[in-house]
Amino acid sequence: MKILDWYIIKKFLSTYVFAIIAMTFIIIIFDISQRIDSFVTKQVPLSSIMLDYYANFVPYFINIFSALFTFIAVIFFTSKMASHTEIVAMLSTGVSMGRIMRPYLMVATLIALANCYIANVVIPPASVRRYNFEEKYLKGPYYNKDRHIHRQTQPGYYVYFESFNVRNQTAYNFSLEHITDEGLASKLTSSEAVWDTAATVWRVSRYVIRAIGDSSEVISTGAALDTLINLTGTDLSVRVNKLVETMGYREINAYIDMLKLQGAANVDEVLIEKHKRFAYPIASIILTIIGVALSSRKIRGGIGLHIGLGVGLSFAYILFQRFSEMFVQGGWLTPAIALWIPNILFLAVAIWLYKVAPQ
């Protein structure tokens, strides 16, 4: 680590942190102005607003826009260095562009790793507290409007219910079928099944069980029965995107396996969230290279032109990411390919810009 490295690192980190803090305060002020009526009407305690909502909102906000802030920070302080002829002075002493780029990449990699940690470790528990606050004071409870829900809970076992009431955790017109290679082996039907949160079982009432053998059929009935299936009331009580945001990386992988087993139609939504947690942080490194290549040249228009170009490219990247998610929803691309295409294309742009940057 030389004086040059520390000089660039300090400028990079100070500008990045300042941009994050300033924008966070602005967003919080705007959000408070929009929600102040709800806070006052429902008499929300100030401590709950700050600790349960905004303290848990800040990591989410930083993670979403970190790549943008990284890019703007690089453009801003590198343009100032170029306008003061500092970049030219470095190059004239025999320092290569690659050597100048090294401290930039060190900080960008540190930011990317921090964002990965925030996305997979910090945000999941923070999202739980933030969503609990929103349901209690802002949006109210979630209502599952799905009808005629079919799921495979494990190989050969299929569950169906007509509807699910989130408030009382009850599935109506419930049935559980066991199907083998020979056909239907058994079927349990019930007018309703209630999810017991404490016992983590489904409690069916007024049930009928048909057990089908090779040449016989046995029918049994009862008033109540506890049954354990690979599906919980929590899975049906939260919007999929919110549920996934409360999961760590291992939990997401297990949830994806369960959804694939169940034959659920929303597997792609979960896969998108999984890949976003790594694709977005990597963008910080790619956009750093682009930012240095664009702003290291002293041009007419100075910092203003550089910042304008930087903001334009940043929003182009974000827009491209949104379009890629639409390609997944349309069934044109897999989540893994769609979420990484913007990084691959912008990496090619970064390499080209770096090659034509002043050497």
Number of C-alpha atoms within 10 A of each C-alpha: 6 7 8 12 16 12 11 21 19 13 16 22 18 14 19 23 14 13 17 21 14 11 16 17 12 12 14 14 11 11 12 15 10 11 11 12 11 14 16 10 9 12 10 16 10 10 9 12 16 12 13 20 19 17 15 21 20 19 18 21 15 19 20 17 17 22 27 24 22 29 27 25 26 29 31 23 21 27 28 18 20 19 19 12 14 16 22 18 13 15 15 11 8 10 14 13 19 10 14 17 17 14 21 23 17 14 20 28 18 15 21 24 16 13 26 20 16 17 26 20 15 17 24 22 15 21 23 17 18 21 22 16 18 14 12 13 17 15 12 11 16 14 14 15 9 10 11 11 14 16 20 23 19 15 11 14 18 19 22 19 22 16 18 26 17 19 11 10 19 21 25 19 16 23 23 22 19 18 15 12 7 7 10 15 17 19 19 19 22 24 16 21 27 20 23 15 12 6 10 15 20 23 18 26 19 14 19 18 18 17 16 15 11 7 5 7 11 10 12 10 15 12 10 13 15 15 13 12 15 14 20 16 21 13 11 19 18 17 13 14 13 13 19 22 22 21 22 17 17 10 12 20 15 12 17 21 13 18 20 16 15 21 15 15 10 14 18 19 17 21 19 21 17 24 16 21 19 19 21 25 26 21 25 28 26 23 28 26 24 26 30 25 23 24 28 25 20 22 13 10 8 15 21 13 15 25 21 13 16 24 17 11 18 21 12 13 20 16 12 17 21 14 15 23 20 15 16 20 16 10 11 11 15 17 26 16 13 22 28 19 16 23 22 14 11 18 18 14 15 21 15 13 17 20 11 10 16 16 13
